[in-house]
Amino acid sequence: MEDTTGSNPQSLGFTEKLKSWLSWSWTYVCFVWFGMVLIMVYVLWSPLKLQETLTSASVFLNTLTPKFYVALTGTSSLISGLILIFEWWYFRKYGTSFIEQVSVSHLRPLLGGVESSSTTGLFSSVNGEAEPRPSVSECKVWRNPLNLFRGAEYNRYTWVTGKEPLTYYDMNLSAQDHQTFFTGDTQQLRPEDAVMQKAWRERNPQARIRAAYQAIEINHECAAAYVLLAEEEATTITEAERLFKKALTIGKCGYTVNRRDYMNLLVYIKRRLAMCARKLGRIKEAVKMMRDLMKEFPLLGMLNIHENLLEALLELQAYADVQAVLAKYDDISLPKSATICYTSALLKARAVSDKFSPEAASRRGLSTAEMNAVEAIHRAVEFNPHVPKYLLEMKSLILPPEHILKRGDSEAVAYAFFHLQHWKRAEGALNLLHCTWEGTFRIIPYPLEKGHLFYPYPGCTETADRELLPSFHEVSVYPKKELPFFILFTAGLCSFTAMLAMLTHQFPELMGVFAKAFFSTLFAPLGFFADKMESFMPSSFWHQLTQI
């Protein structure tokens, strides 16, 4: 084993040296090859009778009618137009050029290109030094703490509009969550649990509901089955609350017997009951339930129950309580979210926004409180730059998905859907946001390379958001991607060849004169080079060389 491990670095070093040598040599091989081709053409000019070949080719080209050139340029324009349409469709769907992707994937390794994965392990910190990337993937998908009810809310949207607000990928993630939450850790599953495991995996909603009733027939005390019915069959929040209360009664009985198997189920039911109370207007009751839940299960912070609490407290306009929650969870050691960052910005903006005026601020400068509010807005926008467009109603909102990607468009949709009303309630807060949010991008001109207060913006959010958000929603992309070179190239080629076809069809004689002048000018340097070679080298030398 020691010999093997010892030989690996040597072979690896040899491979790296070979790759670096190849990449270095490719830079100069092209020039050497081009020079050798010119010399070979000149040497073989007489033996291969290239002069006669060019003369016969020019005679043949002169006999062609202008219709041939019209057909040639028209076909070139058509082909380049088809390539342009495909490239544009591929770019809109996947965010990259197909030709560029194939070139990078297949040609770059052959040319000794450096693998991009070698740089992904490090990224710049606030002061520009390289730091190790966290072990958690920056594009990890999280459960939306404020997700809606399928039967009472998502399905009603489908009935009215005929559009599906949830993607299959999103629902599949929810099915995996439910299996994890509601399946006990016991070695042998009970019959009703086996049925429910199958129920969560069913793609058809009606099949899931039938499986839930089948589990209830097996055991009337199957709490997970009532949870599924509350989520998917109940068409009103009141009906969902009734089913959740029934599941809670069963869950409490099971929790006294087996805490480990029923803890996740109990936390989920209590949280959904608190959300039902919030939706039905019993906000103080909802706040109490959330606080009790956080006290009873303090180790389940990953469920982000505090985000539900923040939204309910904002609805009560209990801003002091909101600040107390933020003081606990807006900590440098804890993971951030759009709710944390933008709620903090809202509280600071609310203190100055009612008297804020851009004209007055430009004359006298910003006060300390206004500066704090602007900095909080910049911090929030740096964390998630997609949110302001929804808060300022520059983009239309859709129903939030059941899972979100932090710093992505899905998180922005989920935050704005529930918190837009709170920003509107604070007088002048949206005006302050409108005047200051774009200044963030001047602080971080290259967000994918270096951040200001947070780590660099992840480049994988667009792909994940397209999986989480429905197809009818236009996904917000940051930073805006420039059109790939090959789209611009094919667009220019298509336009140029189409113009040539039209001009050749309208003015055939004039275009013929222009083509001859163009090609004579193009080949003039080659003729000049051949004349210089003739004068430099004696003719007998080339004659002897060709006789070898």
Secondary structure as GFF3:
##gff-version 3
##sequence-region A 1 548
A	DSSP	alpha_helix	2	43	.	.	.	ID=ss1
A	DSSP	alpha_helix	50	63	.	.	.	ID=ss2
A	DSSP	alpha_helix	66	94	.	.	.	ID=ss3
A	DSSP	alpha_helix	98	102	.	.	.	ID=ss4
A	DSSP	pi_helix	103	107	.	.	.	ID=ss5
A	DSSP	alpha_helix	108	110	.	.	.	ID=ss6
A	DSSP	three_ten_helix	116	119	.	.	.	ID=ss7
A	DSSP	beta_strand	122	124	.	.	.	ID=ss8
A	DSSP	beta_strand	130	132	.	.	.	ID=ss9
A	DSSP	beta_strand	141	143	.	.	.	ID=ss10
A	DSSP	pi_helix	150	154	.	.	.	ID=ss11
A	DSSP	alpha_helix	155	161	.	.	.	ID=ss12
A	DSSP	alpha_helix	168	182	.	.	.	ID=ss13
A	DSSP	alpha_helix	191	201	.	.	.	ID=ss14
A	DSSP	alpha_helix	205	218	.	.	.	ID=ss15
A	DSSP	alpha_helix	223	232	.	.	.	ID=ss16
A	DSSP	alpha_helix	237	257	.	.	.	ID=ss17
A	DSSP	alpha_helix	259	279	.	.	.	ID=ss18
A	DSSP	alpha_helix	283	296	.	.	.	ID=ss19
A	DSSP	three_ten_helix	301	303	.	.	.	ID=ss20
A	DSSP	alpha_helix	305	316	.	.	.	ID=ss21
A	DSSP	alpha_helix	319	329	.	.	.	ID=ss22
A	DSSP	alpha_helix	338	350	.	.	.	ID=ss23
A	DSSP	three_ten_helix	353	355	.	.	.	ID=ss24
A	DSSP	alpha_helix	358	364	.	.	.	ID=ss25
A	DSSP	alpha_helix	368	383	.	.	.	ID=ss26
A	DSSP	alpha_helix	387	391	.	.	.	ID=ss27
A	DSSP	beta_strand	403	405	.	.	.	ID=ss28
A	DSSP	alpha_helix	409	425	.	.	.	ID=ss29
A	DSSP	alpha_helix	429	436	.	.	.	ID=ss30
A	DSSP	three_ten_helix	437	439	.	.	.	ID=ss31
A	DSSP	alpha_helix	440	443	.	.	.	ID=ss32
A	DSSP	alpha_helix	461	468	.	.	.	ID=ss33
A	DSSP	alpha_helix	485	506	.	.	.	ID=ss34
A	DSSP	alpha_helix	508	522	.	.	.	ID=ss35
A	DSSP	alpha_helix	524	536	.	.	.	ID=ss36
A	DSSP	alpha_helix	539	547	.	.	.	ID=ss37
###
